[in-house]
Each structure stands twice: as structure tokens, then as C-alpha cells.
């Protein structure tokens, strides 16, 4: 009964969420698109001709926005454990990019270096902070490691982080690898959430 009650509460909150309603009206796949669009407007992340990797892509809001910004000029490779409906101008790979076979598919699809790696990955939240925080940091570390492997000089990384254990160490490591690093909380992030987004620009290689 408690699980059903939580599910009803979540659905009710979704229906009342102005960002959800706006996304439906404007034809975006998820409310998360407004987080990326704000980061893009402030940091100028996306432009035609880029090669972009979208980690944790489903249901596809970030890839959809990236395709809109690239205007058919560039390459977008999206990866997720979950299925994702096709998007024009987006190559989707279903699987764990930490798996060697999936990583090989990703590298083939990239066919060179990337200009931007973006990750909106988050674990299934248990509500137990000492469990959830290490899981979220592990996903952020996977995104970081992939970015270090595939970004070309001058590339960028956008990754979701949650404030807590490991956060400060992660930011310090990223600062050593990029010339410019900012931590942002977009307006579309729920006020009660500990989520923020790290935006790193100009990879030093």
C-alpha cells in the first residue's frame, strides 16, 4: 500500500509540475530539457558541427534538444540502459557503456573525438542518503572517465552531481583537467533536490 501511495503522490506531483506541463505543450520528451537549455544559454555549450555524447539519455530530452541546436550539422550518440524511441539525427545505443562491447559500439559511432560529453545519469533513489550518494558519485565518475577518454582538446563536460560525500573531491579533480569549471542549479531542478550540474569547459587533454 505504501508503494502505491508513493506512486500516486509522484504522479500527482508530475501533473502539477509547471515544467512537465510546459514540456508537453512544447513537444519535448522530458522536463529535463529545460535544465540543459538553461546551461546551454549561460555557457554556450552547443553549436552546429559538434560531436556530442549523451549518457543516461532516455527518454531523450537532452538528445532532442541537442539535435535542435545542432540543426542537422554534427553527430549525437546517445547511450542508456533503458530503451529510447528513435530521434532524427541521433544514434542510440542501448546498454551499459562500461561494458566493453557497448563501449566499442560507442567508439565506432563516434568515429573520432567528441566535443561535448553530457550526463544526466542518476541512480534509482532509495531515500537512504548513505546508499544513494555513493551510487550517484559512481555514475559521475564513469561519465568523467569516459569524457577523459573521448573528448578532444577544448571539449566540454556536463554532469549531474548531488551534494554530499565525494562532491568536493570530484570538482577539484575536474578543475585540474579543464580550464573553466562552474557548478549550476538550473531553475527546472526541484528546490528540494540536492542535484546540481557541473559544467567544465576547455579540456586540457
C-alpha positions as CSV (number, residue, x, y, z in Angstrom):
1,X,0.0,0.0,0.0
2,X,2.8,2.4,0.8
3,X,4.4,1.8,-2.6
4,X,1.1,2.6,-4.3
5,X,0.6,5.7,-2.2
6,X,4.1,6.9,-3.2
7,X,3.4,6.2,-6.8
8,X,0.1,8.2,-6.7
9,X,1.9,11.0,-5.0
10,X,4.6,11.1,-7.6
11,X,2.0,11.1,-10.5
12,X,0.1,13.9,-8.8
13,X,3.2,15.9,-8.4
14,X,4.1,15.4,-12.0
15,X,0.7,16.6,-13.2
16,X,1.1,19.8,-11.2
17,X,4.7,20.4,-12.2
18,X,4.8,23.5,-14.5
19,X,7.9,22.2,-16.2
20,X,6.2,18.9,-17.1
21,X,3.2,20.8,-18.5
22,X,5.4,23.1,-20.5
23,X,7.5,20.2,-21.9
24,X,4.3,18.5,-23.1
25,X,3.0,21.8,-24.6
26,X,6.2,22.5,-26.4
27,X,6.8,18.9,-27.6
28,X,9.9,18.0,-25.5
29,X,10.3,14.5,-24.2
30,X,11.0,15.5,-20.6
31,X,11.2,18.4,-18.2
32,X,15.0,17.8,-18.0
33,X,15.3,19.6,-21.3
34,X,14.9,23.0,-19.5
35,X,17.9,22.2,-17.3
36,X,20.1,21.7,-20.3
37,X,18.7,24.6,-22.2
38,X,19.5,26.9,-19.3
39,X,23.0,25.6,-19.0
40,X,23.5,26.0,-22.8
41,X,22.2,29.5,-22.8
42,X,24.6,30.5,-20.0
43,X,27.7,28.5,-21.1
44,X,27.2,28.3,-24.9
45,X,27.7,24.5,-24.9
46,X,26.1,23.5,-28.2
47,X,26.6,24.7,-31.8
48,X,26.2,23.1,-35.3
49,X,29.1,20.8,-36.3
50,X,29.7,19.4,-32.9
51,X,30.0,15.7,-31.9
52,X,28.0,15.1,-28.7
53,X,27.8,12.1,-26.3
54,X,24.6,11.9,-24.2
55,X,24.9,9.4,-21.3
56,X,21.8,8.2,-19.5
57,X,19.8,9.6,-22.4
58,X,16.4,8.0,-22.1
59,X,13.7,9.2,-22.6
60,X,15.7,11.5,-24.9
61,X,15.0,15.1,-23.8
62,X,18.7,16.1,-23.8
63,X,19.4,14.4,-27.2
64,X,16.3,16.0,-28.6
65,X,17.5,19.5,-27.5
66,X,21.0,18.9,-28.8
67,X,19.6,17.8,-32.2
68,X,17.6,21.0,-32.3
69,X,20.7,23.1,-31.5
70,X,23.0,21.3,-34.0
71,X,20.4,21.9,-36.8
72,X,21.3,18.7,-38.6
73,X,25.0,19.5,-38.7
74,X,27.0,17.3,-36.3
75,X,26.8,14.0,-34.6
76,X,24.9,12.9,-31.5
77,X,25.5,9.5,-29.9
78,X,23.1,8.6,-27.0
79,X,23.5,5.7,-24.6
80,X,21.2,4.3,-21.9
81,X,20.4,1.0,-20.2
82,X,16.7,1.7,-20.9
83,X,15.2,1.8,-24.4
84,X,14.6,5.1,-26.1
85,X,12.3,5.9,-29.0
86,X,14.3,7.0,-32.1
87,X,15.1,10.6,-32.7
88,X,16.2,12.1,-36.0
89,X,19.9,12.8,-36.2
90,X,20.6,10.7,-33.1
91,X,22.4,7.4,-32.9
92,X,21.1,5.4,-29.9
93,X,23.0,2.6,-28.2
94,X,21.1,0.6,-25.6
95,X,23.4,-0.9,-22.9
96,X,25.9,-0.1,-20.2
97,X,28.8,1.9,-21.7
98,X,31.0,0.5,-19.0
99,X,30.6,-2.8,-20.8
100,X,33.4,-3.4,-23.3
101,X,31.0,-4.4,-26.2
102,X,28.8,-1.3,-25.7
103,X,31.8,0.9,-25.3
104,X,33.1,-0.4,-28.6
105,X,29.8,0.4,-30.3
106,X,30.1,3.9,-28.8
107,X,33.6,4.4,-30.2
108,X,32.6,3.2,-33.6
109,X,29.6,5.5,-33.7
110,X,31.8,8.5,-32.6
111,X,34.4,7.8,-35.2
112,X,36.8,10.3,-33.6
113,X,36.9,12.7,-30.7
114,X,33.8,14.3,-29.0
115,X,33.3,18.0,-28.4
116,X,30.8,17.5,-25.5
117,X,30.0,14.7,-23.1
118,X,26.8,15.3,-21.1
119,X,25.4,13.1,-18.4
120,X,22.1,13.4,-16.6
121,X,22.5,9.9,-15.1
122,X,21.2,9.3,-11.6
123,X,20.7,6.1,-9.6
124,X,17.3,4.7,-8.6
125,X,16.8,6.7,-5.4
126,X,16.2,4.6,-2.3
127,X,15.8,7.6,0.0
128,X,18.8,6.4,2.1
129,X,21.4,9.1,1.6
130,X,24.4,6.9,2.6
131,X,23.3,4.5,-0.1
132,X,22.2,6.9,-2.8
133,X,25.2,9.3,-2.6
134,X,27.9,6.7,-3.4
135,X,25.8,5.4,-6.3
136,X,25.4,8.9,-7.7
137,X,29.1,9.6,-7.4
138,X,29.9,6.3,-9.1
139,X,27.9,7.3,-12.1
140,X,29.5,10.7,-12.2
141,X,32.9,9.0,-12.1
142,X,32.0,6.8,-15.0
143,X,31.0,9.9,-17.0
144,X,34.2,11.6,-16.1
145,X,36.3,8.7,-17.1
146,X,34.6,8.4,-20.5
147,X,35.0,12.2,-21.0
148,X,38.7,11.9,-20.4
149,X,38.9,9.2,-23.0
150,X,36.8,10.7,-25.8
151,X,37.0,14.5,-25.5
152,X,39.2,16.3,-27.8
153,X,41.3,19.3,-26.7
154,X,38.9,22.2,-25.8
155,X,36.0,19.9,-25.2
156,X,33.3,20.2,-22.6
157,X,31.7,18.0,-19.9
158,X,28.3,18.5,-18.3
159,X,27.5,16.1,-15.5
160,X,24.8,15.8,-12.8
161,X,26.1,15.8,-9.2
162,X,24.5,15.5,-5.8
163,X,25.9,17.4,-2.9
164,X,27.4,15.1,-0.4
165,X,30.4,12.8,0.2
166,X,32.8,12.9,-2.7
167,X,31.4,16.0,-4.3
168,X,34.3,18.4,-3.4
169,X,37.0,15.9,-4.4
170,X,35.2,15.3,-7.8
171,X,35.0,19.1,-8.5
172,X,38.7,19.5,-7.6
173,X,39.7,16.7,-10.0
174,X,37.7,18.2,-12.8
175,X,39.3,21.6,-12.2
176,X,42.7,20.1,-12.9
177,X,41.6,18.8,-16.3
178,X,39.6,21.7,-17.6
179,X,40.3,25.5,-17.8
180,X,36.9,26.6,-16.7
181,X,34.5,24.8,-14.2
182,X,31.2,26.0,-12.8
183,X,28.5,24.4,-10.7
184,X,25.0,25.4,-11.5
185,X,21.5,24.6,-10.3
186,X,19.0,25.3,-13.1
187,X,15.6,26.7,-12.4
188,X,14.0,23.5,-13.5
189,X,15.8,21.5,-10.8
190,X,13.4,20.9,-7.9
191,X,14.2,23.1,-5.0
192,X,14.3,20.3,-2.5
193,X,16.7,18.2,-4.6
194,X,20.4,18.2,-3.9
195,X,21.2,17.9,-7.6
196,X,23.4,20.4,-9.3
197,X,25.2,20.3,-12.7
198,X,28.9,20.7,-13.2
199,X,29.9,22.4,-16.4
200,X,33.5,22.1,-17.4
201,X,34.9,23.9,-20.5
202,X,38.1,23.7,-22.5
203,X,39.5,20.2,-21.8
204,X,43.3,20.4,-21.4
205,X,43.9,16.7,-22.5
